[in-house]
Amino acid sequence: MKYSILDFSTKETTISSRKSLNDRIKLAKLAESLNYNRFWISENDSNPVIVGSTPELIMSHLALATENIRIGSAGIMIPYYNGEKIADTFKTMAIVRNSRIDVGVGQVAGDHQWFSKALNENAADFAQFAKEMNELKRLLNSSVTNNENSAYASLMQAGSPEIFILNSHQRAVSLTADIGAGFLAAHYLNPSNELKDGIKQYREQFAENGLIEKATVILGVFISIGESPTENAQLEKDFTHWSHLNRESATHDDFQESIIGSAEQVVEKVSQMAEEYLADEVMLIPNIDNKARREKTIQLFSEALSKKRKAYF
C-alpha cells in the first residue's frame, strides 16, 4: 500500500502568498523525505475557507523544489479549462520534472458561473466535461505523435502525466473507466456505499490502453493526529468548525468526516478503510489549521506506519 499527501491551504494558515508557498514547499520536501508517493494540492476558486485557484503554478514551484515525489492536483476544474490547455501545461511540466506530474481533474464549476462561462462555455454541464476528458485523452495519447503537423508532437514523445478523475458520486464512474483514467475516491467529500459501489464498477469496466497503465484507486481521507486526548479533542472541535464553514460556503451539502486519534489509531483505521474501499493507495489530507501540526501529523503517521509494518516481519 502506498501513501500520499493532499494539502489543503485554508485562509487561517495563509498569512501571505509568499509564506503560503514556502510552507507548501517545506511540507512537500518533508513528505518526500518520509517516502510518501505523491504530494498534491487542492484547487478551489469559490470556497472562502480554502485557498488555491491556480494549482498548476504552485505545482511548478513544488516540482522544482523536489526530486522524486510525484506532484499533482486535486483537482484541475474542467469548467475553468479545456483539454488542450491541460495537455499543453501538464505535458510541459512532466518534461521539465522527469515525468512525475499527476493531474487530478474535477467537474464541479463552483459558484463563479460567470467565470466558467467566459473561459469554457457550458462547461458546467457533465456532457461537456465528458467531451473535454475525451479530448484530453486524445491529446495525451501516443498516437498523436504520428501527426507531424500537431503542435503537441514533440511533447507526446516525453511521456504523459498520470490522469485521475475525482469521484465522490456515481456520475463520473463510467467515464473514468471508459477513458482509462485513475480513480480518486473522494471519501473526504462522500464517505458512502455509493463510493464503494463506484470503485467496484470502475475496476470491472476499466479500459486498457487508456490514460494510465492499469486501474488505480486512490482513497482520499481527512486525518488529524494528536499526542494526547486533550489535543485530539481540540482537533475534533477544529475540524467540526471548519467543516461547518465549508458546507455553508459550498453549493452542495456533502457530509465530511475526519479520522482523528493517536498515530497508531489513525494508521489502523486508515488501513482498514483502504481494504474496505479496495484502494491501491491512500491520500492523507492533514486538514489542520497550523503548519507545525500538519507537519507533525504526517511525521507521526509515517513513524506509526513503519512500526506496524515491522511488526509483520
N, C-alpha and C positions, 0 to 999 in steps of 0.2 A: 504494500500500500504506500502510495506517495502522498505527501502533504505539501500544501502551498498556502500562500497568504494573499488575501484580498484586503486592501487598505481603503477604508472609507476616510475621508477628510471632512470633519464636521467644523462648523463655524466656531465652536468653542476652542478647537485646537489650532485654528488658523489665525495666528496673531498678525502675520503679514504674508504676502505672497512668497517672498524670498525665504522666510523661515519655514513656511509650509513645504516648499520644495526641498529645502535642506533636510527637514525632518523625514520626508519620504525617502530621500536618498539614503540617509542613515539607516532607516528601517529596512530598506531593500538590501543594503550591504549586510546588515545583521542576519536577515533571512538567508542570504546566500552563505554566510559563514556557518549557519546551522544546518545547511544542506536541504533547505526547502526547495521544492522543484520549480515553483513559479512565484512571481510577485506581480499581482495585478492591482490596478487601481480602478476606482469607480468613476462613472460619469453620471451627473445629474444636473440638468440645466434649470429645472423648475422647483426643486425642493430647497427651501430656505435653511434646512439643517444639514445639508450635505453640499460640499463644495467640490466641483470637478467637472467643468464644462468643456475642457479641451484635453482629454486623456492622451491623444496622440502626441501632443507637445511634451507633456510630462514624461510619457514613456520614452521619448528620445533621450531625455536627460538621464533617466534611470538606466537605460541600456548602455549609455556611455560610461556610467559610473560603476557598472558591474561587469563581471567576466563570464559567468557560467549560468546563472539563474535565468529562467525564461521570464520575459517581461510581457505583460498583457493588459487587457482592458475588460471591464465588466459594467457596461459594455458600450461599444460604439453604437449610437442610436440611429438606426436607418432613417427615421424621419428627418434627420439633420444632414444626411449624406446620401451618396448613391454608390453603387457597386464599383464604378470606375474610379472614383476618388479613393475609396478604401483600398482597392488593389494597388493603386499608384503609391499611396502613402505608406502602407504597411510592407509592400514588397521592397521599397527603398530602405526602410528601417531594417528589414530582415537581411538585406545585403550588407549593410553597414555593421550590423551586430551579429554576424555569423549564424543566421537563420534560427535565432532563439526568440522570435517575436510571436505572440499569440494575439488573436483578435476575437474578443467576446462581443457578439452582436446582439442587440436588443431591438424590439419593435415598438416600444412604448413612446408615444410622442410627448407626453408630459403636458404641462399647462400652456406652453408657449406655442399655440397652434399657428399664430401668425408667422412665427419664425420658421416653423416646419414647412408651411406652405410656400414661403419665399424661397427656401432652398430646394424643395423637392415636392412639387405639387401633388396633393392627395396621398402622400406617403404614410399618413396615419392609418390608411386602410390596409388590412392584412394582405389583400391580393397584391398591393403594390410592394409590400415587404417581401412577399414570396418572389415577385418578379425581380427585385433588386438582388436577392440572395442567389437566384439562378444566374443572373448576370455576373455576380461576383465569382461564382464557381467557374463560369466560362472564362473569365479574365485570368483566373489563377490556375486554370488547367494547362498542363504542359503542352497540349496540342496547339495552343495559341502561338507557340514558338515557330510553327510551320508557316505562319503568315509573315512574310518578310516586311510587309507594309505596316504591321502592327507597331504602335508606339510602345507596346509593352514587351516586344520580342526579346530585348536584352535582359529585361527584368525577369522574365519567365525562366531563364536558364539558371538562375541562382537559387532555386528552391522557394517554396511558398511558406508564409506564416501558417500556423495552425489556427483553424477557424472553429469557434464554438458558438452555439446559439443559446441564449439564456431562455430557460424553460421554467416557468412557475405554474403554468396551467397546461391544459391538453392541446391548445390551439396549434402550437408550432411543432408538435412532436413529429407528425408525418413529414413535414418539410425538412426538419433536422435530419431524419433518417434518409429521406429520398435523395438529398444532395450530399450525403455522406459527411456531415459536419459533426463536430464533437457536441456533447450534450452537457451544458452547465445546469445542473439541477438546483434551482434556487430555493433550497429549503428555508433560507432566511426570509423569503417572501411568502412561501406557501408550504408549510410542513404538513402535507396531507397525503392521503391514499391516492388522490388524483395524480400527484407527482410520482409516486411509486408505480402506478399503472402506466404512466407515460414512459418511464425508464424501461419497463418490460417491453412495451410496444416498440420503442426505439431500437432496442437490441434485436428484436425479431425482424424489423424492417430495414435495418441499416444497409445501405447500398455501398458495395465495394467500389474502389476507384473514384472515391469522392474527394472531399477536401482534407481528410485525414486518413492515415493508413488503416486504422481499424476503429470499430465502435469504442468510444471512450466517454465515460460518465464521470464528471467532477461534481461532487456534492458540496455546495456552499453553505456553511453554517456560522452563525454568530457564536463566539466563545468569549469568556472572561475568566481569568484565573486569579484568585486571591490567596493570600497566605495565612488567613485567619477567618473564623466565622464572621467577625465584625466587618472585615474587608469584603467578604463575599456578599454580606447583606447590603453594603453600600453599593457594590457593583450591580446588584439586582435592582436597587432603587434607581440608580443612574440609568440603567437600560430601560426600565419601565417609563421613566420620564422622557428619554429620547424617543422611544417607540411611540409614545403618545403624541409628541410634537411631529414626528414623521407622518403618522397616519392623518393628523389634522391637515397637513400640507399636501398630501398626495391626492391623486384623482381616483384612487381606489382605497379599499379598506382591508388590505391583506393583513392577516394575523402574523405577528412576528414573535419569535422566541429566541432566547439565548441559552447556551449551556454554560452554567456558572458553578464554580466549586473549586476544590483543590486541583492541583495539576493532575494527580492520579485519577480523581473522579472524572475530570473532563476528558482525559485520554481514554478512559474506559467507555464513557458514554459515546464519544465520537467514533470509536472503533466499532461499537455495537451498531450505530447508525449507518456506518459505511457498509456493513454486511446487510443490514435491513434494506438499504436503498440500492444494493448491487453496484456500488460505486467502485471505480478504479482508482480514484484519488479524492482527497478531501481538501477543500479550500477553506481555511480558517479565516474568520473575519473578527479581529480583535477590536470591536467597536467600542472603544473606551476613550473617554474624554480626558486623556492625559498621555503624552508621548512616552514618558518613562514607564507607565503601567502597560501601555501597548507593547513596548519592547520586552518588559518583564513577562508578559503573558506568553509571547511566542518563544521566549527563552525557557520558561518553566515547562511549557508543553513539550518542547524538544527534549529536555532532560528527562521528563517522566516517560516519554515515548521510548527513549533509549533504554531506560531501566526495564520497561515492560518487555522490550524485545530481547534483552539479555536474559531475562528470566525464563525464556523459552528454550535457551541453549545451555 
